Amino acid sequence: YGTIAPYYIGYILIFSAEESLSKTENTIDQIIENLKDTKGIIVDIRPHSGGYDYLGQYIAGKFAASKKLYMTSKRKKGPAHTDFTETVNWYVEPTGESQYLKKVILITSRFTMSGAETLALAMKQNDQIEQLGDTTSGAFSDQITTEMYNGWLFSLSVGDYRAADGLSYEGIGLAPDYYIVATKAELDLGQDKPLELAIDKLK
């Protein structure tokens, strides 16, 4: 994380969410404290490949002004189509001692998946946050991995994850408010068009 000169815009890049809750809390609390005076913050989760949902829940809470439902989940527990655990309601609400309520741009890509997508669901419940970039991967569910007799491994999705609107975006992904994707040619020239547009919206 850091600031983007000369605009004094905050920038946070998240690769995964696999640390302990206490370490995540301490890290994001310190980051938000250090960026509290910026004009706005860019949260870049384009390379975020997933992790623990509750860590994303805490991070999103640093940008929350109130408590809102952002997701429901349940897991398969038997062979019938209706064999699921009880539904769990997930809420985003203010976390830590302070929150950042200025404008925030969330940048996503097709590589934003799993726990990163549940983070995006939580972030998008906060009124000052807009999503920019590409549609996310559409791989929300937890998986179980099983070994076959020949040694091959396969994974199977076992969760039913839904947004606050009751819809499942599994296999669909979360569409951005502003669609823009960096081409290979642009990246080869050192240009990051999604990041540039995010900066333009905050400066």
C-alpha positions as CSV (number, residue, x, y, z in Angstrom):
1,Y,0.0,0.0,0.0
2,G,1.0,3.6,-0.3
3,T,-0.1,6.9,-1.9
4,I,-0.2,7.9,-5.6
5,A,1.6,11.2,-6.2
6,P,0.8,14.0,-6.8
7,Y,-2.9,13.4,-6.1
8,Y,-2.5,12.0,-2.6
9,I,-4.8,9.0,-3.4
10,G,-4.4,5.9,-1.3
11,Y,-3.6,2.5,-3.0
12,I,-4.0,-0.9,-1.5
13,L,-3.2,-4.1,-3.4
14,I,-4.5,-7.4,-2.0
15,F,-3.2,-10.7,-3.3
16,S,-5.0,-13.2,-0.9
17,A,-6.7,-13.5,2.5
18,E,-4.9,-16.4,4.2
19,E,-3.4,-14.8,7.3
20,S,-4.7,-15.0,10.8
21,L,-7.6,-12.8,11.7
22,S,-5.6,-10.9,14.3
23,K,-2.8,-10.2,11.8
24,T,-5.3,-9.1,9.2
25,E,-7.0,-6.8,11.7
26,N,-3.7,-5.2,12.8
27,T,-2.5,-4.8,9.2
28,I,-5.6,-3.2,7.7
29,D,-6.2,-1.1,10.8
30,Q,-2.7,0.4,10.4
31,I,-3.1,0.9,6.6
32,I,-6.4,2.8,7.0
33,E,-4.9,4.9,9.8
34,N,-2.0,5.8,7.6
35,L,-4.3,6.6,4.6
36,K,-7.0,8.4,6.5
37,D,-6.2,11.8,5.2
38,T,-6.1,10.8,1.5
39,K,-8.6,12.1,-1.0
40,G,-9.8,8.6,-1.8
41,I,-8.5,5.0,-1.9
42,I,-8.1,2.5,-4.7
43,V,-8.4,-1.1,-3.5
44,D,-6.9,-3.4,-6.2
45,I,-8.0,-7.0,-5.9
46,R,-7.3,-8.0,-9.6
47,P,-4.8,-10.7,-8.6
48,H,-6.6,-11.7,-5.4
49,S,-7.1,-15.5,-5.7
50,G,-9.2,-16.1,-2.6
51,G,-8.9,-17.0,1.1
52,Y,-11.0,-16.8,4.2
53,D,-14.3,-15.1,3.8
54,Y,-14.2,-13.7,7.4
55,L,-11.0,-11.8,6.6
56,G,-12.7,-10.1,3.6
57,Q,-15.6,-9.3,5.9
58,Y,-13.3,-7.5,8.3
59,I,-11.5,-5.6,5.6
60,A,-14.8,-4.4,4.0
61,G,-16.0,-3.3,7.5
62,K,-13.2,-0.7,7.5
63,F,-15.2,1.1,4.8
64,A,-18.7,0.6,6.3
65,A,-20.9,3.2,7.9
66,S,-23.7,0.8,9.0
67,K,-24.6,-2.9,9.2
68,K,-25.9,-4.5,6.0
69,L,-26.5,-8.0,4.7
70,Y,-24.1,-8.8,1.9
71,M,-24.2,-12.6,1.4
72,T,-25.8,-15.8,2.5
73,S,-24.2,-19.2,2.4
74,K,-25.0,-22.9,3.0
75,R,-23.1,-26.1,2.4
76,K,-24.2,-29.4,0.8
77,K,-24.6,-32.2,3.4
78,G,-26.3,-35.1,1.6
79,P,-27.2,-36.7,-1.7
80,A,-30.6,-35.0,-2.2
81,H,-30.9,-31.7,-4.0
82,T,-32.3,-30.2,-0.9
83,D,-29.7,-31.5,1.5
84,F,-28.0,-28.3,2.7
85,T,-27.0,-26.9,6.1
86,E,-28.9,-24.0,7.6
87,T,-28.4,-20.7,5.8
88,V,-25.7,-18.4,7.3
89,N,-26.3,-14.7,6.9
90,W,-23.1,-12.6,6.4
91,Y,-23.1,-8.9,7.4
92,V,-20.7,-6.1,6.7
93,E,-20.5,-3.6,9.5
94,P,-18.0,-1.1,10.9
95,T,-14.8,-2.9,12.2
96,G,-11.9,-1.6,14.3
97,E,-11.8,1.8,15.9
98,S,-12.2,3.9,12.7
99,Q,-13.6,3.6,9.2
100,Y,-12.7,5.2,5.9
101,L,-15.9,6.7,4.4
102,K,-14.5,8.8,1.5
103,K,-14.8,7.6,-2.0
104,V,-13.2,4.2,-2.8
105,I,-12.7,2.5,-6.2
106,L,-12.5,-1.3,-6.2
107,I,-10.6,-2.8,-9.2
108,T,-11.4,-6.3,-10.2
109,S,-10.5,-8.8,-13.0
110,R,-11.3,-12.3,-14.2
111,F,-8.6,-13.5,-11.8
112,T,-10.6,-12.1,-8.9
113,M,-12.1,-15.2,-7.4
114,S,-13.5,-17.1,-4.4
115,G,-12.8,-15.1,-1.1
116,A,-11.9,-12.1,-3.2
117,E,-15.4,-12.2,-4.7
118,T,-17.1,-12.4,-1.3
119,L,-14.9,-9.4,-0.3
120,A,-16.3,-7.6,-3.4
121,L,-19.8,-8.4,-2.3
122,A,-19.2,-6.9,1.1
123,M,-17.4,-3.9,-0.3
124,K,-20.2,-3.1,-2.8
125,Q,-22.7,-2.8,0.1
126,N,-20.9,0.4,1.1
127,D,-22.4,3.4,-0.6
128,Q,-19.1,5.2,-1.4
129,I,-17.5,2.3,-3.2
130,E,-17.6,1.7,-7.0
131,Q,-16.3,-1.4,-8.9
132,L,-14.1,-0.9,-11.9
133,G,-12.3,-3.3,-14.3
134,D,-13.5,-6.7,-15.5
135,T,-16.2,-9.0,-14.3
136,T,-14.9,-11.3,-11.5
137,S,-14.3,-15.1,-12.0
138,G,-17.6,-16.4,-10.7
139,A,-16.0,-19.0,-8.4
140,F,-17.5,-18.3,-5.0
141,S,-18.1,-21.7,-3.5
142,D,-15.9,-23.7,-1.1
143,Q,-14.6,-26.9,-2.6
144,I,-13.8,-30.4,-1.4
145,T,-10.9,-32.3,-3.1
146,T,-11.1,-36.1,-3.6
147,E,-8.6,-38.6,-4.9
148,M,-9.8,-41.2,-7.4
149,Y,-8.5,-44.8,-7.5
150,N,-6.0,-44.0,-10.3
151,G,-4.5,-41.2,-8.3
152,W,-6.2,-38.3,-10.1
153,L,-7.6,-35.5,-7.9
154,F,-10.8,-33.6,-8.5
155,S,-12.6,-30.8,-6.7
156,L,-16.3,-30.3,-6.3
157,S,-18.1,-27.1,-5.2
158,V,-20.2,-27.8,-2.1
159,G,-21.5,-24.3,-1.3
160,D,-24.5,-22.2,-2.3
161,Y,-23.3,-18.6,-2.0
162,R,-25.8,-15.8,-2.8
163,A,-25.6,-12.0,-2.8
164,A,-27.9,-9.9,-0.7
165,D,-30.3,-9.7,-3.6
166,G,-30.8,-13.5,-3.2
167,L,-29.1,-14.3,-6.6
168,S,-26.3,-16.7,-7.2
169,Y,-23.4,-15.3,-9.3
170,E,-21.6,-18.7,-9.4
171,G,-20.2,-19.1,-12.9
172,I,-21.3,-15.6,-13.7
173,G,-19.2,-13.2,-11.6
174,L,-19.7,-9.7,-10.4
175,A,-19.9,-7.1,-13.2
176,P,-18.2,-3.8,-12.6
177,D,-19.9,-0.4,-12.6
178,Y,-17.3,0.7,-15.1
179,Y,-15.9,-1.9,-17.5
180,I,-12.3,-1.5,-18.6
181,V,-9.6,-4.0,-19.2
182,A,-5.9,-3.5,-19.8
183,T,-4.7,-5.1,-23.1
184,K,-1.4,-6.9,-23.3
185,A,0.0,-4.3,-25.7
186,E,-0.8,-1.6,-23.2
187,L,0.8,-3.5,-20.3
188,D,3.9,-4.1,-22.4
189,L,4.2,-0.3,-22.7
190,G,3.8,0.1,-19.0
191,Q,0.2,1.4,-19.2
192,D,-2.5,0.3,-16.7
193,K,-5.7,1.7,-18.1
194,P,-8.0,0.5,-15.3
195,L,-5.7,2.0,-12.7
196,E,-5.5,5.2,-14.6
197,L,-9.3,5.5,-14.8
198,A,-9.5,4.8,-11.1
199,I,-7.1,7.6,-10.4
200,D,-9.1,10.0,-12.7
201,K,-12.2,9.2,-10.7
202,L,-10.6,10.1,-7.4
203,K,-8.2,13.0,-8.2
